[in-house]
Amino acid sequence: MGSRVLEERINVSSSYLSSSSIYESLLPNVRDSLTYEQKEFVRRLDEFEAPYLQEKLLKDSKFNSQEEYQRAFVEFKKYVILDKLTGNSPIGMASVKVDELWHQLILFTKEYSKFCNEIQGYFLHHSPHTSQTPIGKRKEGHLNFVRSYKELFGEIPSIWNVKSDSDPCDACGPDSCAPDCSFDPCNAE
């Protein structure tokens, strides 16, 4: 890919980005109840940018446009908020695109370490499900994700590949979400 084409793909169009922040995307009752420390965490997360990540993912064609990348990046930030604000409850990862972004961020080890230390305040571990992951843990993570996302942000966007009003076992059935969905909380195989 030529450098000019890459530059055009990396420059985020202002039509997608709005003046609203991650903080503003929190439901009003949540925003009003945050502690000072939680508000500072959200502010730091809001300011976090990763142009190196965007460049890599667009160059490798993991995302088709800067808008698609930006949607996933914003949703990754929301996932980080869910992890931070829900305490010790496991939060399932239900988006192939958001998960891909997270995987790539982890590979930038110095930047990921800095992100975890300076923004998250602790190392944000990534624990993929395998055939050895108990079904109950998968369901719990999915249910916690759906419940927490709706409580903090409202309606769940399609990038997450979940039906927010469904049983978690229906989350990624052949008739219930995008064909590229890889999250199946009920299939232990």
Secondary structure in CASP SS format (residue, H / E / C, confidence):
PFRMAT SS
TARGET T0000
AUTHOR 0000-0000-0000
METHOD secondary structure of the structure
MODEL  1
M C 1.00
G C 1.00
S H 1.00
R H 1.00
V H 1.00
L H 1.00
E H 1.00
E H 1.00
R H 1.00
I H 1.00
N C 1.00
V C 1.00
S C 1.00
S C 1.00
S C 1.00
Y C 1.00
L C 1.00
S C 1.00
S C 1.00
S C 1.00
S C 1.00
I H 1.00
Y H 1.00
E H 1.00
S H 1.00
L C 1.00
L C 1.00
P H 1.00
N H 1.00
V H 1.00
R H 1.00
D H 1.00
S H 1.00
L C 1.00
T C 1.00
Y H 1.00
E H 1.00
Q H 1.00
K H 1.00
E H 1.00
F H 1.00
V H 1.00
R H 1.00
R H 1.00
L H 1.00
D H 1.00
E H 1.00
F C 1.00
E C 1.00
A C 1.00
P H 1.00
Y H 1.00
L H 1.00
Q H 1.00
E H 1.00
K H 1.00
L H 1.00
L H 1.00
K H 1.00
D C 1.00
S C 1.00
K C 1.00
F C 1.00
N C 1.00
S C 1.00
Q H 1.00
E H 1.00
E H 1.00
Y H 1.00
Q H 1.00
R H 1.00
A H 1.00
F H 1.00
V H 1.00
E H 1.00
F H 1.00
K H 1.00
K H 1.00
Y H 1.00
V H 1.00
I H 1.00
L H 1.00
D H 1.00
K H 1.00
L H 1.00
T C 1.00
G C 1.00
N C 1.00
S C 1.00
P C 1.00
I C 1.00
G C 1.00
M C 1.00
A C 1.00
S C 1.00
V H 1.00
K H 1.00
V H 1.00
D H 1.00
E H 1.00
L H 1.00
W H 1.00
H H 1.00
Q H 1.00
L H 1.00
I H 1.00
L H 1.00
F C 1.00
T H 1.00
K H 1.00
E H 1.00
Y H 1.00
S H 1.00
K H 1.00
F H 1.00
C H 1.00
N H 1.00
E H 1.00
I H 1.00
Q H 1.00
G C 1.00
Y C 1.00
F C 1.00
L C 1.00
H C 1.00
H C 1.00
S C 1.00
P C 1.00
H C 1.00
T C 1.00
S C 1.00
Q C 1.00
T C 1.00
P C 1.00
I H 1.00
G H 1.00
K H 1.00
R H 1.00
K H 1.00
E H 1.00
G H 1.00
H H 1.00
L H 1.00
N H 1.00
F H 1.00
V H 1.00
R H 1.00
S H 1.00
Y H 1.00
K H 1.00
E H 1.00
L H 1.00
F H 1.00
G C 1.00
E C 1.00
I C 1.00
P C 1.00
S H 1.00
I H 1.00
W H 1.00
N C 1.00
V C 1.00
K C 1.00
S C 1.00
D C 1.00
S C 1.00
D C 1.00
P H 1.00
C H 1.00
D H 1.00
A C 1.00
C C 1.00
G C 1.00
P C 1.00
D C 1.00
S C 1.00
C C 1.00
A C 1.00
P C 1.00
D C 1.00
C C 1.00
S C 1.00
F C 1.00
D C 1.00
P C 1.00
C C 1.00
N C 1.00
A C 1.00
E C 1.00
END
